[in-house]
Amino acid sequence: MKIENGKLIVEIDGTNMQVPLPEVAGASRVKAWQVPEAYRPGKLFVSVVQPGHPEEVPACAPSAARFLGELVLEPADAAALKAAKAAKLAEINDACDLAGKAVLKGYPDVEIRTWPQQAAEADALAADPEASAPLLTKIAGDRGLSVADLAARVQSKEAAFKAAAGALLGMRQALEDQIDAAETVEDLAGLVFDAPSPLA
């Protein structure tokens, strides 16, 4: 029994059987059993056990299955690179999420949910000082500010937030492009999400 050119080669009743094996991202165990013809045509049952996955065994009667042996299936370069890219992208996305939360730190959810309406009202007031702005009017009154002053502050903060969010997204997407272009696992090692300073 041996693995050659991505295939398991095993002898059953004097006949060499060849079974194509999947590409795996991590070293896996290949196990083979001789089983009844009625259970598996060719009398061969093959299990490829990848790291972290459950083991598969023949479902026929244990006494009817003869264990032929176990080999190690080394990871294919393409599969290993694909797994490394997926892990690196997840790492980058998690870092981007954390940086995004840092940008929003200090603002309660109830306020964040009103930002689109605040921005829309501020834009409407910039175009027409007489425009209706019920939310900004209430906030300004409670803060002792003029609606025009509050609208200007909202627009300033919105511009700062868009710049901060744009920097995060631009960095994340640039790293995603580099991940896609990586040709080896080593190419991925230096890719790190180095977030800019959060929104002041």
GROMACS elastic network, one bead per residue, 0.5 to 0.9 nm:
[ bonds ]
;  ai    aj funct       b0    kb
    1     8     6  0.72672   500
    1     9     6  0.56204   500
    1    11     6  0.68868   500
    1    32     6  0.89234   500
    1    68     6  0.79433   500
    1    69     6  0.74210   500
    1    70     6  0.85555   500
    1    71     6  0.83013   500
    2     7     6  0.82883   500
    2     8     6  0.58683   500
    2     9     6  0.53204   500
    2    10     6  0.66728   500
    2    71     6  0.73542   500
    3     6     6  0.65413   500
    3     7     6  0.54883   500
    3     9     6  0.60146   500
    3    10     6  0.87653   500
    3    21     6  0.88081   500
    3    71     6  0.77176   500
    3    72     6  0.85323   500
    3    73     6  0.75506   500
    4     7     6  0.53170   500
    4     8     6  0.65212   500
    4     9     6  0.71734   500
    5     8     6  0.85167   500
    5    20     6  0.88244   500
    6    19     6  0.86134   500
    6    20     6  0.61291   500
    6    21     6  0.56158   500
    6    22     6  0.75812   500
    6    23     6  0.78787   500
    6    73     6  0.86618   500
    6    76     6  0.89078   500
    7    18     6  0.60639   500
    7    19     6  0.52845   500
    7    21     6  0.53056   500
    7    22     6  0.87167   500
    8    17     6  0.78524   500
    8    18     6  0.55243   500
    8    19     6  0.50306   500
    8    20     6  0.63844   500
    8    21     6  0.66628   500
    8    30     6  0.83382   500
    8    46     6  0.87577   500
    9    16     6  0.64754   500
    9    17     6  0.55992   500
    9    19     6  0.65874   500
    9    20     6  0.89499   500
   10    15     6  0.81595   500
   10    16     6  0.55610   500
   10    17     6  0.52722   500
   10    18     6  0.66506   500
   10    19     6  0.84301   500
   10    32     6  0.83493   500
   10    44     6  0.88280   500
   10    68     6  0.84798   500
   11    14     6  0.58868   500
   11    15     6  0.52652   500
   11    17     6  0.58442   500
   11    18     6  0.87882   500
   12    15     6  0.51985   500
   12    16     6  0.63633   500
   12    17     6  0.67960   500
   12    34     6  0.71896   500
   12    42     6  0.80329   500
   12    43     6  0.73423   500
   12    44     6  0.75135   500
   13    16     6  0.84453   500
   17    42     6  0.81167   500
   17    44     6  0.82582   500
   19    46     6  0.81485   500
   21    24     6  0.88351   500
   21    30     6  0.88107   500
   21    48     6  0.78754   500
   21    73     6  0.85716   500
   22    48     6  0.81594   500
   22    76     6  0.89928   500
   23    73     6  0.88090   500
   23    74     6  0.87428   500
   23    75     6  0.66338   500
   23    76     6  0.55250   500
   23    77     6  0.86180   500
   23    78     6  0.78583   500
   23    79     6  0.58535   500
   23    80     6  0.86579   500
   24    27     6  0.70912   500
   24    28     6  0.71449   500
   24    50     6  0.72186   500
   24    73     6  0.77944   500
   24    74     6  0.73852   500
   24    76     6  0.59523   500
   24    77     6  0.87990   500
   24    78     6  0.87537   500
   24    79     6  0.55929   500
   24    80     6  0.69943   500
   25    28     6  0.85306   500
   25    50     6  0.83299   500
   25    51     6  0.89718   500
   25    74     6  0.83293   500
   25    76     6  0.65090   500
   25    77     6  0.78450   500
   25    78     6  0.80627   500
   25    81     6  0.76367   500
   25    82     6  0.76673   500
   25    83     6  0.60370   500
   25    84     6  0.84086   500
   26    50     6  0.69265   500
   26    51     6  0.66458   500
   26    73     6  0.84637   500
   26    74     6  0.68479   500
   26    76     6  0.82024   500
   26    79     6  0.83012   500
   26    80     6  0.67215   500
   26    83     6  0.88366   500
   27    50     6  0.70820   500
   27    51     6  0.72515   500
   27    72     6  0.66117   500
   27    73     6  0.56889   500
   27    75     6  0.52804   500
   28    48     6  0.66575   500
   28    49     6  0.55352   500
   28    51     6  0.62651   500
   28    71     6  0.84338   500
   28    72     6  0.56965   500
   28    73     6  0.50441   500
   28    74     6  0.65487   500
   28    75     6  0.75221   500
   29    47     6  0.79368   500
   29    48     6  0.57087   500
   29    49     6  0.50691   500
   29    50     6  0.66776   500
   29    51     6  0.85608   500
   29    70     6  0.66248   500
   29    71     6  0.57889   500
   29    73     6  0.59032   500
   29    74     6  0.87875   500
   30    46     6  0.70163   500
   30    47     6  0.56912   500
   30    49     6  0.63767   500
   30    50     6  0.88494   500
   30    69     6  0.83285   500
   30    70     6  0.54802   500
   30    71     6  0.51317   500
   30    72     6  0.60133   500
   30    73     6  0.63667   500
   31    45     6  0.82702   500
   31    46     6  0.57051   500
   31    47     6  0.51443   500
   31    48     6  0.65269   500
   31    49     6  0.79972   500
   31    57     6  0.87109   500
   31    67     6  0.79700   500
   31    68     6  0.75401   500
   31    69     6  0.58789   500
   31    71     6  0.66068   500
   31    72     6  0.88856   500
   32    44     6  0.69727   500
   32    45     6  0.56535   500
   32    47     6  0.63995   500
   32    48     6  0.89601   500
   32    66     6  0.86307   500
   32    67     6  0.62340   500
   32    68     6  0.53742   500
   32    69     6  0.58152   500
   32    70     6  0.66364   500
   32    71     6  0.89603   500
   33    43     6  0.81570   500
   33    44     6  0.59014   500
   33    45     6  0.51451   500
   33    46     6  0.65515   500
   33    47     6  0.87037   500
   33    57     6  0.86418   500
   33    58     6  0.76784   500
   33    65     6  0.60789   500
   33    66     6  0.52963   500
   33    68     6  0.51231   500
   33    69     6  0.74475   500
   34    37     6  0.89938   500
   34    42     6  0.87912   500
   34    43     6  0.53882   500
   34    45     6  0.63365   500
   34    46     6  0.89648   500
   34    64     6  0.83755   500
   34    65     6  0.56567   500
   34    66     6  0.50465   500
   34    67     6  0.64781   500
   34    68     6  0.66933   500
   35    38     6  0.83916   500
   35    39     6  0.67109   500
   35    40     6  0.66331   500
   35    41     6  0.88907   500
   35    42     6  0.85525   500
   35    44     6  0.58296   500
   35    45     6  0.65818   500
   35    58     6  0.78483   500
   35    60     6  0.76350   500
   35    64     6  0.62027   500
   35    66     6  0.65853   500
   35    67     6  0.88544   500
   36    39     6  0.53027   500
   36    40     6  0.64067   500
   36    41     6  0.79896   500
   36    42     6  0.85326   500
   36    43     6  0.54305   500
   36    44     6  0.82339   500
   36    60     6  0.81387   500
   36    64     6  0.66610   500
   36    65     6  0.72875   500
   37    40     6  0.51713   500
   37    42     6  0.61372   500
   37    44     6  0.82382   500
   38    41     6  0.65732   500
   38    43     6  0.80423   500
   39    43     6  0.74920   500
   39    58     6  0.89100   500
   39    59     6  0.84832   500
   39    60     6  0.67702   500
   40    43     6  0.52830   500
   40    44     6  0.63437   500
   40    45     6  0.68281   500
   41    44     6  0.72321   500
   42    45     6  0.86632   500
   45    57     6  0.81836   500
   45    58     6  0.66469   500
   45    65     6  0.89258   500
   46    56     6  0.87083   500
   46    57     6  0.83438   500
   46    58     6  0.85272   500
   47    55     6  0.75675   500
   47    56     6  0.58040   500
   47    57     6  0.68206   500
   47    58     6  0.86044   500
   48    55     6  0.79168   500
   48    56     6  0.77278   500
   48    73     6  0.82620   500
   49    52     6  0.83886   500
   49    53     6  0.64115   500
   49    54     6  0.69452   500
   49    55     6  0.56002   500
   49    56     6  0.72436   500
   50    53     6  0.54854   500
   50    54     6  0.79924   500
   50    55     6  0.83325   500
   51    54     6  0.85252   500
   56    59     6  0.88595   500
   57    60     6  0.89068   500
   58    61     6  0.80135   500
   58    62     6  0.77639   500
   58    65     6  0.73415   500
   59    62     6  0.78874   500
   60    63     6  0.83840   500
   60    64     6  0.67681   500
   60    65     6  0.71202   500
   61    64     6  0.53055   500
   61    65     6  0.68865   500
   62    65     6  0.54013   500
   62    66     6  0.81498   500
   63    66     6  0.76186   500
   67    70     6  0.86550   500
   73    76     6  0.87696   500
   75    78     6  0.84130   500
   75    79     6  0.67469   500
   75    80     6  0.61341   500
   76    79     6  0.52696   500
   76    80     6  0.60425   500
   76    81     6  0.84973   500
   77    80     6  0.51399   500
   77    81     6  0.60411   500
   77    82     6  0.85314   500
   77   184     6  0.83189   500
   77   185     6  0.88591   500
   78    81     6  0.51719   500
   78    82     6  0.61198   500
   78    83     6  0.86701   500
   78   184     6  0.88596   500
   79    82     6  0.50503   500
   79    83     6  0.61938   500
   79    84     6  0.85500   500
   80    83     6  0.51782   500
   80    84     6  0.61032   500
   80    85     6  0.85698   500
   80   185     6  0.76807   500
   81    84     6  0.50003   500
   81    85     6  0.60437   500
   81    86     6  0.85912   500
   81   182     6  0.85457   500
   81   183     6  0.76748   500
   81   184     6  0.62788   500
   81   185     6  0.55361   500
   82    85     6  0.51302   500
   82    86     6  0.62819   500
   82    87     6  0.87116   500
   82   185     6  0.88517   500
   83    86     6  0.51341   500
   83    87     6  0.62251   500
   83    88     6  0.86169   500
   84    87     6  0.50836   500
   84    88     6  0.60682   500
   84    89     6  0.85523   500
   84   185     6  0.63842   500
   84   188     6  0.77841   500
   85    88     6  0.50807   500
   85    89     6  0.60721   500
   85    90     6  0.85568   500
   85   179     6  0.61115   500
   85   180     6  0.74372   500
   85   182     6  0.81480   500
   85   185     6  0.77892   500
   85   188     6  0.73460   500
   86    89     6  0.51929   500
   86    90     6  0.62286   500
   86    91     6  0.86468   500
   86   179     6  0.87983   500
   87    90     6  0.51472   500
   87    91     6  0.62100   500
   87    92     6  0.87096   500
   88    92     6  0.61735   500
   88    93     6  0.85793   500
   88   176     6  0.89531   500
   88   179     6  0.75300   500
   88   188     6  0.71933   500
   88   189     6  0.85877   500
   88   191     6  0.80266   500
   88   192     6  0.88134   500
   89    92     6  0.50284   500
   89    93     6  0.60581   500
   89    94     6  0.85353   500
   89   175     6  0.82649   500
   89   176     6  0.66310   500
   89   179     6  0.72176   500
   90    93     6  0.50725   500
   90    94     6  0.60987   500
   90    95     6  0.85833   500
   91    94     6  0.52195   500
   91    95     6  0.62633   500
   91    96     6  0.86695   500
   91   192     6  0.85770   500
   91   193     6  0.84334   500
   92    95     6  0.51355   500
   92    96     6  0.61579   500
   92    97     6  0.86527   500
   92   172     6  0.67434   500
   92   175     6  0.76883   500
   92   176     6  0.81072   500
   92   191     6  0.84802   500
   92   192     6  0.69973   500
   92   193     6  0.57543   500
   93    96     6  0.50173   500
   93    97     6  0.61668   500
   93    98     6  0.86747   500
   93   172     6  0.71770   500
   93   193     6  0.86031   500
   94    97     6  0.50761   500
   94    98     6  0.62938   500
   94    99     6  0.86762   500
   95    98     6  0.51213   500
   95    99     6  0.62050   500
   95   100     6  0.85769   500
   95   172     6  0.89609   500
   95   192     6  0.88402   500
   95   193     6  0.62894   500
   95   194     6  0.83484   500
   95   195     6  0.79596   500
   96    99     6  0.50443   500
   96   100     6  0.60653   500
   96   101     6  0.86105   500
   96   168     6  0.65743   500
   96   169     6  0.77602   500
   96   171     6  0.86775   500
   96   172     6  0.67100   500
   96   193     6  0.71027   500
   96   194     6  0.89624   500
   96   195     6  0.73908   500
   97   100     6  0.50087   500
   97   101     6  0.62279   500
   97   102     6  0.86646   500
   98   101     6  0.51090   500
   98   102     6  0.63140   500
   98   103     6  0.88271   500
   99   103     6  0.64270   500
   99   104     6  0.89072   500
   99   168     6  0.75113   500
   99   195     6  0.62543   500
   99   196     6  0.82390   500
   99   197     6  0.86349   500
   99   198     6  0.72043   500
  100   103     6  0.50929   500
  100   104     6  0.65816   500
  100   105     6  0.87274   500
  100   164     6  0.86712   500
  100   165     6  0.72089   500
  100   168     6  0.74087   500
  100   198     6  0.80206   500
  101   104     6  0.51106   500
  101   105     6  0.60120   500
  101   198     6  0.89857   500
  102   106     6  0.86024   500
  102   197     6  0.88770   500
  102   198     6  0.59396   500
  102   199     6  0.79438   500
  103   106     6  0.86383   500
  103   161     6  0.78531   500
  103   164     6  0.74649   500
  103   165     6  0.80528   500
  103   197     6  0.83631   500
  103   199     6  0.50391   500
  103   200     6  0.80296   500
  104   107     6  0.58769   500
  104   108     6  0.85187   500
  104   112     6  0.82704   500
  104   161     6  0.89134   500
  104   198     6  0.82731   500
  104   199     6  0.76932   500
  105   108     6  0.81838   500
  105   198     6  0.87904   500
  105   199     6  0.89354   500
  107   110     6  0.83716   500
  107   111     6  0.65828   500
  107   112     6  0.66462   500
  108   111     6  0.54383   500
  108   112     6  0.64051   500
  108   113     6  0.88334   500
  109   113     6  0.61037   500
  109   114     6  0.87813   500
  110   113     6  0.53392   500
  110   114     6  0.68175   500
  111   114     6  0.52814   500
  111   115     6  0.67208   500
  112   115     6  0.53117   500
  112   116     6  0.83143   500
  113   116     6  0.71954   500
  113   117     6  0.83841   500
  114   117     6  0.54050   500
  114   118     6  0.60817   500
  114   119     6  0.86107   500
  114   135     6  0.86100   500
  115   119     6  0.59542   500
  115   120     6  0.84244   500
  115   154     6  0.85659   500
  115   158     6  0.83412   500
  116   119     6  0.51648   500
  116   120     6  0.60995   500
  116   121     6  0.86118   500
  117   120     6  0.50200   500
  117   121     6  0.60740   500
  117   122     6  0.84587   500
  117   135     6  0.76758   500
  117   136     6  0.88853   500
  118   121     6  0.52033   500
  118   122     6  0.60587   500
  118   123     6  0.85876   500
  118   133     6  0.83082   500
  118   135     6  0.68389   500
  118   136     6  0.64186   500
  118   151     6  0.79122   500
  118   154     6  0.69540   500
  118   155     6  0.88259   500
  119   122     6  0.50301   500
  119   123     6  0.60956   500
  119   124     6  0.85117   500
  119   151     6  0.79984   500
  119   154     6  0.64481   500
  119   155     6  0.65646   500
  119   158     6  0.70780   500
  120   123     6  0.51778   500
  120   124     6  0.61404   500
  120   125     6  0.86684   500
  120   133     6  0.88082   500
  121   125     6  0.61496   500
  121   126     6  0.85936   500
  121   131     6  0.79359   500
  121   132     6  0.73892   500
  121   133     6  0.52387   500
  121   134     6  0.81573   500
  121   135     6  0.78170   500
  121   136     6  0.70616   500
  121   151     6  0.76029   500
  122   125     6  0.51242   500
  122   126     6  0.61937   500
  122   127     6  0.87408   500
  122   133     6  0.76915   500
  122   136     6  0.77682   500
  122   147     6  0.88801   500
  122   148     6  0.82055   500
  122   150     6  0.81491   500
  122   152     6  0.70747   500
  122   153     6  0.88838   500
  122   154     6  0.66479   500
  122   155     6  0.64987   500
  123   126     6  0.50407   500
  123   127     6  0.63914   500
  123   128     6  0.85872   500
  123   151     6  0.78539   500
  123   155     6  0.75295   500
  124   127     6  0.52056   500
  124   128     6  0.59916   500
  124   129     6  0.77355   500
  124   130     6  0.88337   500
  124   131     6  0.60418   500
  124   132     6  0.78610   500
  124   133     6  0.79435   500
  125   130     6  0.67132   500
  125   131     6  0.54185   500
  125   132     6  0.77100   500
  125   133     6  0.74532   500
  125   147     6  0.87266   500
  125   148     6  0.74054   500
  125   151     6  0.72285   500
  126   129     6  0.62364   500
  126   131     6  0.87502   500
  126   148     6  0.82932   500
  126   151     6  0.78538   500
  126   152     6  0.82367   500
  127   130     6  0.89842   500
  127   131     6  0.80856   500
  128   131     6  0.53473   500
  129   132     6  0.87005   500
  129   148     6  0.76136   500
  130   133     6  0.87443   500
  132   137     6  0.87016   500
  133   136     6  0.55267   500
  133   137     6  0.58409   500
  133   138     6  0.85964   500
  133   147     6  0.83296   500
  134   137     6  0.50569   500
  134   138     6  0.62003   500
  134   139     6  0.86764   500
  135   138     6  0.53011   500
  135   139     6  0.62517   500
  135   140     6  0.85183   500
  136   139     6  0.50353   500
  136   140     6  0.57833   500
  136   141     6  0.83018   500
  136   147     6  0.63011   500
  136   150     6  0.70655   500
  136   151     6  0.71238   500
  137   140     6  0.51879   500
  137   141     6  0.60486   500
  137   142     6  0.86522   500
  137   146     6  0.81060   500
  137   147     6  0.56321   500
  137   150     6  0.86747   500
  138   141     6  0.51881   500
  138   142     6  0.62891   500
  138   143     6  0.86796   500
  138   147     6  0.87399   500
  139   142     6  0.52546   500
  139   143     6  0.62048   500
  139   144     6  0.85661   500
  139   145     6  0.83653   500
  139   147     6  0.83589   500
  139   150     6  0.82350   500
  140   143     6  0.50884   500
  140   144     6  0.59067   500
  140   146     6  0.58706   500
  140   147     6  0.54813   500
  140   148     6  0.88029   500
  140   149     6  0.82857   500
  140   150     6  0.61442   500
  140   151     6  0.88474   500
  141   144     6  0.51437   500
  141   145     6  0.61633   500
  141   146     6  0.72654   500
  141   147     6  0.77846   500
  142   145     6  0.78128   500
  143   146     6  0.87924   500
  145   148     6  0.82548   500
  145   149     6  0.64657   500
  145   150     6  0.64844   500
  146   149     6  0.52082   500
  146   150     6  0.63390   500
  146   151     6  0.86058   500
  147   150     6  0.51332   500
  147   151     6  0.60144   500
  147   152     6  0.86004   500
  148   151     6  0.50797   500
  148   152     6  0.62468   500
  148   153     6  0.87292   500
  149   152     6  0.52037   500
  149   153     6  0.63831   500
  149   154     6  0.87550   500
  150   153     6  0.50297   500
  150   154     6  0.61595   500
  150   155     6  0.86650   500
  151   154     6  0.50178   500
  151   155     6  0.62351   500
  151   156     6  0.86177   500
  152   155     6  0.51731   500
  152   156     6  0.62146   500
  152   157     6  0.86996   500
  153   156     6  0.50428   500
  153   157     6  0.61544   500
  153   158     6  0.84479   500
  154   157     6  0.51905   500
  154   158     6  0.59634   500
  154   159     6  0.85546   500
  155   159     6  0.61452   500
  155   160     6  0.86460   500
  156   159     6  0.52276   500
  156   160     6  0.63523   500
  156   161     6  0.86992   500
  157   160     6  0.50061   500
  157   161     6  0.60417   500
  157   162     6  0.85281   500
  158   161     6  0.50511   500
  158   162     6  0.60983   500
  158   163     6  0.85527   500
  159   162     6  0.51779   500
  159   163     6  0.62099   500
  159   164     6  0.86885   500
  160   163     6  0.51251   500
  160   164     6  0.62125   500
  160   165     6  0.85937   500
  160   199     6  0.69322   500
  160   200     6  0.83747   500
  161   164     6  0.50753   500
  161   165     6  0.59869   500
  161   166     6  0.82835   500
  161   199     6  0.65333   500
  162   165     6  0.50851   500
  162   166     6  0.57721   500
  162   167     6  0.84234   500
  163   166     6  0.50376   500
  163   167     6  0.61518   500
  163   168     6  0.87365   500
  163   199     6  0.87804   500
  164   167     6  0.51813   500
  164   168     6  0.64161   500
  164   169     6  0.87431   500
  164   196     6  0.79957   500
  164   197     6  0.83381   500
  164   198     6  0.70059   500
  164   199     6  0.61270   500
  165   168     6  0.51407   500
  165   169     6  0.61180   500
  165   170     6  0.83812   500
  165   199     6  0.88586   500
  166   169     6  0.51357   500
  166   170     6  0.57900   500
  166   171     6  0.83881   500
  167   170     6  0.51361   500
  167   171     6  0.61049   500
  167   172     6  0.85598   500
  167   195     6  0.83578   500
  167   196     6  0.74390   500
  168   171     6  0.52555   500
  168   172     6  0.61484   500
  168   173     6  0.85975   500
  168   193     6  0.89761   500
  168   195     6  0.66479   500
  168   196     6  0.74287   500
  169   172     6  0.50221   500
  169   173     6  0.59757   500
  169   174     6  0.83788   500
  170   173     6  0.52402   500
  170   174     6  0.60211   500
  170   175     6  0.85564   500
  171   174     6  0.51362   500
  171   175     6  0.61803   500
  171   176     6  0.85827   500
  171   193     6  0.72438   500
  171   194     6  0.82741   500
  171   195     6  0.79182   500
  172   175     6  0.51937   500
  172   176     6  0.61744   500
  172   177     6  0.87489   500
  172   193     6  0.70188   500
  173   177     6  0.62391   500
  173   178     6  0.86683   500
  174   177     6  0.51259   500
  174   178     6  0.63955   500
  174   179     6  0.87135   500
  175   179     6  0.61114   500
  175   180     6  0.85893   500
  175   191     6  0.68513   500
  175   192     6  0.79075   500
  175   193     6  0.75929   500
  176   180     6  0.61909   500
  176   181     6  0.86209   500
  177   180     6  0.51100   500
  177   181     6  0.62415   500
  177   182     6  0.87195   500
  178   181     6  0.50155   500
  178   182     6  0.60861   500
  178   187     6  0.88414   500
  178   188     6  0.81627   500
  178   191     6  0.79672   500
  179   182     6  0.52178   500
  179   183     6  0.87514   500
  179   187     6  0.82469   500
  179   188     6  0.65315   500
  179   191     6  0.79209   500
  180   183     6  0.83922   500
  182   185     6  0.74804   500
  182   186     6  0.84988   500
  182   187     6  0.55529   500
  182   188     6  0.65010   500
  183   186     6  0.84030   500
  183   187     6  0.66774   500
  183   188     6  0.86813   500
  184   187     6  0.52679   500
  184   188     6  0.72066   500
  185   188     6  0.54661   500
  185   189     6  0.70266   500
  186   189     6  0.53720   500
  186   190     6  0.80197   500
  187   190     6  0.68731   500
  187   191     6  0.79496   500
  188   191     6  0.55255   500
  188   192     6  0.88494   500
  189   192     6  0.80792   500
  195   198     6  0.81067   500
  197   200     6  0.81605   500
